[in-house]
């Protein structure tokens, strides 16, 4: 068994210098263990918290300062100086073309490998904006990923993302948090639809945010494996948010238990993330 892992979905918080208005503003999330989630931690402390060998990670934008997200990238260069990492930053995916381009130019950084703009719930309609496909094309031209975070049971939006994937075969799309399965029948249809496009991959994470049993999570995993295959799925933690209900180490052992072979485990815990993010 290989014990090496690359975690392609983690967040680090710098609450002293960053804004994080969603986390420490007037209306923070009503999560259990919120104080533990907000606690500062180093990459080495995270690595020491698991008996797997954390060989690299991908930091996903966490709202340090969405008006100047380069500040988060600059801080990460110092905070993660002893850990191989890449970073996903923020840009408004439905912004007018010039605004999006200028914001992208301001993000020039050696760690940058993609953009995320959370479009969950009603906000998903922004992905259907006329400017969206132009901005996605610009990401592809700059060899940057688009990290899509929306519910795959939203078939109308899933159809639009499928259209974008077809029109922009040079664009890499990575679906966050397993497509946030909720309405499982419609979610399965969304998976079937988007898995048809070889330039779409998916991360298996974020289940602490969902009301699914362990058996339902296992069913979701098997459905993803059936349709996306072994090469386009990545295990991830969503640390520190995973601490809503589990420990970092326990989560990775849960991932390991889903695999019926060492080969599958190696691909989903290490090799696929290495391929997509070049960590």
Secondary structure as GFF3:
##gff-version 3
##sequence-region A 1 279
A	DSSP	beta_strand	4	10	.	.	.	ID=ss1
A	DSSP	alpha_helix	21	24	.	.	.	ID=ss2
A	DSSP	alpha_helix	34	38	.	.	.	ID=ss3
A	DSSP	alpha_helix	43	48	.	.	.	ID=ss4
A	DSSP	beta_strand	53	60	.	.	.	ID=ss5
A	DSSP	alpha_helix	70	79	.	.	.	ID=ss6
A	DSSP	beta_strand	85	90	.	.	.	ID=ss7
A	DSSP	alpha_helix	97	105	.	.	.	ID=ss8
A	DSSP	beta_strand	112	116	.	.	.	ID=ss9
A	DSSP	three_ten_helix	121	128	.	.	.	ID=ss10
A	DSSP	alpha_helix	130	141	.	.	.	ID=ss11
A	DSSP	beta_strand	145	148	.	.	.	ID=ss12
A	DSSP	alpha_helix	155	167	.	.	.	ID=ss13
A	DSSP	beta_strand	173	175	.	.	.	ID=ss14
A	DSSP	three_ten_helix	177	179	.	.	.	ID=ss15
A	DSSP	alpha_helix	184	194	.	.	.	ID=ss16
A	DSSP	beta_strand	200	204	.	.	.	ID=ss17
A	DSSP	three_ten_helix	207	209	.	.	.	ID=ss18
A	DSSP	alpha_helix	214	228	.	.	.	ID=ss19
A	DSSP	beta_strand	233	235	.	.	.	ID=ss20
A	DSSP	three_ten_helix	241	244	.	.	.	ID=ss21
A	DSSP	alpha_helix	248	257	.	.	.	ID=ss22
A	DSSP	alpha_helix	262	266	.	.	.	ID=ss23
A	DSSP	pi_helix	267	271	.	.	.	ID=ss24
A	DSSP	alpha_helix	272	277	.	.	.	ID=ss25
###
